[in-house]
Amino acid sequence: MSDFLHHLSATASELCGFFSPRFVLWSALGLAFDALIGDPVFAWHPIRLLGRWLTTLENFLFRIGLNGYIGGILLFLLLTGSVGSLAFGLLAAAHALHPLAFDFMAGATLWACFALRDLIVHGERIARVVARDDLPGAIRAVNMLVGRDTSKMDLRSCGRGAVESLSENLVDGVLSPLMFALAFGPLGAVVYKIISTMDSMVGYKSERYLRFGWCGARLDDVANFPLARGCFLLLTGFAFLLPGLHGRKAWRFGLAQHALVPGPNSGWPEATMAGALGLRLVGPLYKRGVLVCNLWLGDPADPEGAAPHDIRRCYQLLILSTLATFALGWATSLLLK
């Protein structure tokens, strides 16, 4: 019993801190695991398990009449308590086995929170079928990334959808969970992933979720607020440095057009990416056959949509922004040491 309590105490001590050097090591392991294996599709993937558990709790709360604001808050608390406890228990068990097992488990926990390779894989799938002029294949590939009608899309609009998705998901799929991991460790990244999953599953302004999903949507807005603006600075900086990109346009259109997109965060990376690549993004969007948006981001003189080489230039910016965010966290940990 004393050994068990010792390992619990030691694990809690290791997981406490702010920009701890151990958090930097584990974040590096998580990024390395993500680069090596990406996001394989299998039933026991941690994020898929989280999604199924969320649905179970959602259905339970609706059955007992807690389908409003209170229910949404309870959903967050129940998810955080249960999933956070499970993650802590797994880390404590690994700590009891061996220090290296503990480091491996911490890195594996963070691997589940990062999605850089998966974004690039999806983007490349679209780039390849667009390069072959395979419109049906491009539409099938885009359907895996976007939640809009694709029947009216041509090849360049499929490429545009890829760039938009890569840009928006850079923040909530990579940079924000990475910064949470660097600042607060694996459990911080797990809490962020719970918030992000809540937003993606229940954070809609529909009749069912207007009140119930409010908690997840607002927490997601707050959690991504810093990195959405940090992403603007990173994308702009690299657009100035890399050949073929447009730093001035990235700065200009990121500042001028970010607020055109609904929500406080997604407009920053999308408008900045439009300027950096010299493209017009978003355009007409249809859902269930109804035009829901006819907004364009970027310079009106630039071409609409994206070609395969535009999608691949996105990868450079995603990877460099991720490395720069990691370097910033590492430098912060050294300053606070």
WOLINMO-V437019 format. One record per run of one state. SS is the DSSP state (A for helix, B for strand, O for the rest). FROM is the first residue (numbers start at 0). TO is the last residue. If there is no record, write none. Layout:
ss->SS from->FROM to->TO
ss->SS from->FROM to->TO
This chain:
ss->O from->0 to->0
ss->A from->1 to->14
ss->O from->15 to->19
ss->A from->20 to->36
ss->O from->37 to->44
ss->A from->45 to->62
ss->O from->63 to->67
ss->A from->68 to->96
ss->O from->97 to->97
ss->A from->98 to->110
ss->O from->111 to->114
ss->A from->115 to->130
ss->O from->131 to->133
ss->A from->134 to->142
ss->O from->143 to->153
ss->A from->154 to->201
ss->O from->202 to->212
ss->A from->213 to->240
ss->O from->241 to->245
ss->A from->246 to->259
ss->O from->260 to->264
ss->A from->265 to->276
ss->O from->277 to->277
ss->B from->278 to->286
ss->O from->287 to->288
ss->B from->289 to->296
ss->O from->297 to->301
ss->B from->302 to->303
ss->O from->304 to->306
ss->A from->307 to->335
ss->O from->336 to->336
